[in-house]
Amino acid sequence: MFNLKKELYLKIIFLVSLVAIISAYYIEYILGYQPCNLCLIERIPYALSLIVLTINYKFKENEKFCILLLILIFIFSLLISIYHFGIEQSFFQETLICNVKSEA
């Protein structure tokens, strides 16, 4: 029973990560919005989680390690998102990381 629940959670994480990556690229390339550098960095944890989950489905013997790795990846993602939100809301002073590239 618990194994089935774990499988469901991993599939949900995979689906959410895939939708997040596809949405980000859709907004950037189809709708034409230029992301800042932090927006681009925020995509990295989702791509990493897709890679980790794909490897996990291939090699099931290290499932606990993969789950721990996913937890660390999303903690990193949360920290980046909080920092990005703080810059957007002027809680933190903007750094050079969050500059939007202008296309000339």
Sine and cosine of phi, psi and omega as CSV:
sin_phi,cos_phi,sin_psi,cos_psi,sin_omega,cos_omega
0.00,0.00,-0.75,0.66,-0.02,-1.00
-0.91,0.42,-0.59,0.81,0.01,-1.00
-0.90,0.45,-0.63,0.78,0.04,-1.00
-0.90,0.43,-0.64,0.77,0.02,-1.00
-0.90,0.43,-0.66,0.75,0.02,-1.00
-0.90,0.44,-0.67,0.74,0.04,-1.00
-0.87,0.49,-0.67,0.74,0.00,-1.00
-0.90,0.44,-0.70,0.72,0.02,-1.00
-0.89,0.46,-0.66,0.76,0.01,-1.00
-0.92,0.40,-0.61,0.80,0.06,-1.00
-0.92,0.39,-0.62,0.79,0.04,-1.00
-0.91,0.42,-0.68,0.74,0.04,-1.00
-0.88,0.47,-0.67,0.74,0.03,-1.00
-0.88,0.48,-0.72,0.70,-0.02,-1.00
-0.90,0.43,-0.70,0.72,0.01,-1.00
-0.90,0.44,-0.67,0.74,0.02,-1.00
-0.90,0.43,-0.67,0.74,0.01,-1.00
-0.90,0.44,-0.70,0.72,0.03,-1.00
-0.90,0.44,-0.63,0.78,0.01,-1.00
-0.89,0.45,-0.70,0.71,0.01,-1.00
-0.92,0.40,-0.72,0.70,0.01,-1.00
-0.89,0.45,-0.66,0.75,0.02,-1.00
-0.89,0.45,-0.68,0.74,-0.01,-1.00
-0.89,0.47,-0.70,0.71,0.02,-1.00
-0.94,0.35,-0.56,0.83,0.06,-1.00
-0.90,0.44,-0.72,0.69,0.00,-1.00
-0.90,0.44,-0.62,0.79,-0.03,-1.00
-0.96,0.28,-0.77,0.63,-0.16,-0.99
-1.00,-0.06,-0.53,0.85,-0.02,-1.00
-1.00,0.01,-0.74,0.67,-0.02,-1.00
-0.99,0.10,-0.29,0.96,0.12,-0.99
1.00,0.10,0.27,0.96,0.04,-1.00
-0.99,0.14,0.75,-0.66,-0.01,-1.00
-1.00,0.01,0.87,-0.49,-0.01,-1.00
-0.99,0.17,0.45,-0.89,0.12,-0.99
-0.99,0.16,0.09,-1.00,-0.03,-1.00
-0.90,0.44,-0.59,0.80,0.03,-1.00
-0.92,0.39,-0.56,0.83,0.08,-1.00
-0.88,0.47,-0.65,0.76,0.03,-1.00
-0.93,0.37,-0.63,0.77,0.02,-1.00
-0.92,0.40,-0.55,0.84,0.01,-1.00
-0.92,0.39,-0.27,0.96,0.05,-1.00
-0.98,0.21,-0.40,0.92,-0.10,-0.99
-0.86,0.51,-0.74,0.68,0.01,-1.00
-0.87,0.49,-0.57,0.82,0.03,-1.00
-0.93,0.38,-0.66,0.75,0.05,-1.00
-0.91,0.41,-0.66,0.75,0.04,-1.00
-0.89,0.46,-0.64,0.77,0.01,-1.00
-0.91,0.41,-0.59,0.81,0.07,-1.00
-0.89,0.46,-0.66,0.75,0.01,-1.00
-0.91,0.41,-0.73,0.69,-0.02,-1.00
-0.89,0.46,-0.68,0.73,-0.01,-1.00
-0.93,0.36,-0.57,0.82,0.07,-1.00
-0.91,0.42,-0.69,0.73,0.05,-1.00
-0.90,0.43,-0.61,0.79,0.01,-1.00
-0.90,0.44,-0.63,0.77,0.02,-1.00
-0.93,0.36,-0.48,0.88,0.01,-1.00
-0.98,0.21,-0.69,0.72,-0.05,-1.00
-0.86,-0.52,0.99,-0.12,-0.10,-0.99
-0.97,0.23,-0.26,0.97,-0.12,-0.99
-0.94,0.35,-0.34,0.94,0.01,-1.00
-0.95,-0.32,0.64,0.76,-0.10,-1.00
-0.92,0.40,-0.64,0.77,0.01,-1.00
-0.90,0.43,-0.63,0.77,0.05,-1.00
-0.90,0.44,-0.65,0.76,0.01,-1.00
-0.91,0.42,-0.64,0.77,0.03,-1.00
-0.91,0.41,-0.67,0.74,0.06,-1.00
-0.89,0.46,-0.66,0.75,0.04,-1.00
-0.90,0.45,-0.64,0.77,0.06,-1.00
-0.90,0.45,-0.63,0.77,0.04,-1.00
-0.88,0.48,-0.71,0.70,0.01,-1.00
-0.90,0.43,-0.64,0.77,0.01,-1.00
-0.88,0.47,-0.69,0.72,-0.05,-1.00
-0.98,0.20,-0.38,0.92,0.18,-0.98
-0.91,0.41,-0.69,0.73,0.08,-1.00
-0.87,0.50,-0.68,0.73,0.02,-1.00
-0.89,0.46,-0.66,0.75,0.02,-1.00
-0.89,0.45,-0.68,0.74,0.01,-1.00
-0.90,0.44,-0.68,0.73,0.04,-1.00
-0.90,0.44,-0.67,0.74,-0.02,-1.00
-0.91,0.41,-0.64,0.76,0.04,-1.00
-0.90,0.44,-0.68,0.73,0.03,-1.00
-0.89,0.45,-0.70,0.72,0.01,-1.00
-0.89,0.45,-0.70,0.71,0.04,-1.00
-0.88,0.47,-0.65,0.76,0.03,-1.00
-0.89,0.46,-0.62,0.79,0.05,-1.00
-0.93,0.37,-0.69,0.73,-0.01,-1.00
-0.90,0.43,-0.55,0.84,-0.02,-1.00
-1.00,-0.07,0.12,0.99,0.00,-1.00
0.89,0.45,0.48,0.88,0.14,-0.99
-0.98,0.21,-0.54,0.84,0.02,-1.00
-0.89,-0.46,0.43,-0.90,0.07,-1.00
-0.98,0.22,0.68,-0.74,-0.05,-1.00
-0.93,0.36,0.67,-0.74,0.05,-1.00
-0.96,-0.26,-0.03,-1.00,0.04,-1.00
-0.95,0.31,-0.26,0.97,-0.01,-1.00
-0.91,0.42,-0.58,0.81,-0.14,-0.99
-0.99,-0.14,0.60,0.80,0.08,-1.00
-1.00,-0.06,0.68,-0.73,0.07,-1.00
-0.99,0.14,0.75,-0.67,0.03,-1.00
-0.96,0.28,0.75,-0.66,0.04,-1.00
-0.99,-0.13,0.75,-0.66,0.01,-1.00
-1.00,-0.04,0.83,-0.56,-0.04,-1.00
-0.97,-0.24,0.00,0.00,0.00,0.00
